């Protein structure tokens, strides 16, 4: 009976840790990565606009 308790405890602990890790990974992929990608796109567009405005004044 002692071995079944220990095996169940270890399995339950592993399952809990795995569930938490999957939740964090899913949250990162769903919310954090799209925001970072959008920020990168905004910064790239800003750089393009600055180059374009500086190029227009090089007559």
C-alpha positions as CSV (number, residue, x, y, z in Angstrom):
1,X,0.0,0.0,0.0
2,X,2.9,2.3,0.7
3,X,4.3,1.8,-2.8
4,X,1.0,2.6,-4.4
5,X,0.8,5.9,-2.4
6,X,4.3,6.9,-3.4
7,X,3.7,6.0,-7.1
8,X,0.4,7.9,-7.1
9,X,2.0,10.9,-5.4
10,X,4.9,11.0,-7.9
11,X,2.5,10.6,-10.8
12,X,0.2,13.3,-9.5
13,X,3.1,15.7,-8.9
14,X,4.4,15.1,-12.5
15,X,1.0,15.6,-14.0
16,X,0.5,18.9,-12.1
17,X,3.9,20.2,-13.1
18,X,3.3,19.2,-16.7
19,X,-0.1,20.9,-16.8
20,X,1.4,24.1,-15.4
21,X,4.2,24.1,-18.0
22,X,1.7,23.5,-20.8
23,X,-0.5,26.4,-19.5
24,X,2.5,28.8,-19.4
25,X,3.6,27.7,-22.9
26,X,0.1,28.2,-24.3
27,X,-0.3,31.6,-22.7
28,X,3.0,32.7,-24.2
29,X,2.1,31.5,-27.7
30,X,-1.4,33.0,-27.5
31,X,-0.8,36.4,-25.9
32,X,2.8,37.3,-25.5
33,X,4.2,36.4,-29.0
34,X,1.5,38.2,-31.0
35,X,2.1,41.4,-29.0
36,X,5.9,41.1,-29.5
37,X,5.4,40.5,-33.2
38,X,3.1,43.6,-33.5
39,X,5.7,45.8,-31.7
40,X,8.4,44.6,-34.1
41,X,6.1,45.4,-37.1
42,X,5.4,48.9,-35.7
43,X,9.2,49.5,-35.1
44,X,10.0,48.3,-38.7
45,X,7.3,50.7,-40.2
46,X,8.7,53.5,-38.1
47,X,12.2,52.9,-39.4
48,X,10.9,52.8,-43.0
49,X,9.0,56.1,-42.5
50,X,12.1,57.8,-41.1
51,X,14.3,56.6,-44.0
52,X,11.6,57.7,-46.5
53,X,11.3,61.2,-44.9
54,X,15.0,61.7,-44.7
55,X,15.4,60.5,-48.4
56,X,12.7,63.0,-49.5
57,X,14.9,65.9,-48.2
58,X,18.0,64.9,-50.0
59,X,17.2,66.8,-53.2
